[in-house]
Amino acid sequence: MADTSMFQQAIDFINSEADLLDHKAYADWLGLWERDGIYVVPVDIHESDFANTLNFAYDDHAMREMRVARLESGESVSGEAQEGTVRSLSRFRLLEESDQEIRLRCAMFLSEVRLAKPLLYPANVEYRLTKTPAGLRLHTKVVRLINAGHHLNTVAFIF
């Protein structure tokens, strides 16, 4: 039987991560990650071999830091007209839990406002969180954009 309090802690952790991203607290977001963690946004939503296929993002520790540096520098052309994001998360489902980790999936609707025009990115997001004495840590985040097979505007944020 799953530990419902751990499941709730995982949901709270994921909601906090979304809040950090919406408020562009990227340094704090980086602090949520295990050093060997991977952030993935696959092109093919059915793919699972991320290392050997095309992805919009396949970020290890160094790539996450470079992505954040680019977003914070103000030099990202794609970020100039981006006014902000709001994430709405729902339908949390426990996939697996052990003594070391918890895996779950949720629905995400990310709204972006660019040049006063709202854009919507629906996705299924899978998380693998590591249990540590200091609390939960992000190990893997896979964002499966429902519209990944269609034209995506220049993205100036982290899903």
N, C-alpha and C positions, 0 to 999 in steps of 0.2 A: 504494500500500500504506500502510495506517495505521501510525503510529508507536506501537508497543505500549507504549513507556515513557511516552508522553504519555497514552495511554488509562489506564494504571495510575495516573499522577499525578492524572488526573481522578477516578478511583474513590476514591483516597485523600482528595482534596479533598471529595468528596461525603460520604464516611464521617465526615470531621472536622466537616463542617457538621451532620450528624445528631447527633453527640456534643455539639456546642455547644448545640443546641436541647434535647436531653434533659437537659442540665445547666443550662439556663436562663441560658446565657452570651450574652444577647441583644446586648449591646454588641459583643462579639466577632463575633457573627453579622452585625450590621450592617456591620462592617468588611470582610466578604467581598465585598460588593456593589460593582458599578460604579454610579456615581451615576445613570445613566440606565436602570438595570435594572428589571425588572418581576417581581413575585411574583404568581402567579395560581392561584386555586383555582376553576375553573369549575363552574357548576351542571350544565351539560350536558357530559358527558365527551367528546362527539364534536365540540364546538364548537372553532373556531380563531380566530374574530373576537371576541376577548375585549373589545376596546374598545367594541363595540356590542351586547353581550349581558350578561345577568345573571351575576354571579360571586359566590361567597362572599367572595373576596378578589381585588382587582385593585390592587396596591399599587406605587406609584412610590416614590421616595426618601422624600418627606415622609410618605406613608402608612405606610411601614415603620417610620419613626421614631416616629410616633404610636402604632402598634400595640405597639411595644416599650415605650414610655412607659406605656401603659395596663396592660400585663402586669406591669411592674416597680413600678407605683405601689401595688399591693395593693388598689386600689379597684375592680378588675374583679369584679363580682358573680359572673360565670361562673367565675372562678379560685378562689373561696373553698374549694370542696370538692375541687379538683383536686390529687391527690397526686403526680403525676408521669407522665412518658411514657418509653417505650422504643421506639426505631425499629429495625427490622431491614430491611436493604437487600440485595437480591440481583438476579440476572439482569441484570447490566449489559450494555448493547448500544450499541456505537458507531453513531451515526446519520450523522455527517458530521464531517470534519475539514479545516481549512484552515490557512494560516499564522497567521491571526488568532484562530481560535476552534475549539472542539470541542463537538459536540452529542452527548448520549447520553441513554439512557432506562434506568430500572431499576424494579424492583418494590419497594414499600415496604409494610411492615405496621407501623403505628403503634399501639401499645397504650397506653391511658390508664387510670389508676386514679382513679376518682371515687367518693367515699363508699364505699370498700372494694370497689367493683364494677369489674372490668376491662371495658373497651370496646375494640373493634378497628376500625381504619380501614384497609382495604386500598386501595392506590392504585398507579397507574402514574405515575411522575414523570419529566418531561423537563427536562433541563438544557442551557442554552447557556452555556458558560464562555468567557471572553475570555482569550487568552494575552497576558500582559504581561511586561516584564523582571523584575518582582517576583514573578511566579508567576501562577497562575490566579485569576480573579475571576468572581463570579457575575454574569451579565447577565440571564438569564431562567430562572425556575423555574416550571414548570406542574405542579400536583398534580391529577391526575385521579382523584378518589375514586370507587371502584367503587360505593359506596352513596350517591352524591351525589343521586340521584333519590328517595331515601327520607328519612325523618325523621333529622335529625342532632341530637344533643344540643348544648347550648350548648358551643361550643368555646372553651377558655381556653388555647390554645397556638398556636404556628405550625407548620403542617404542614411 
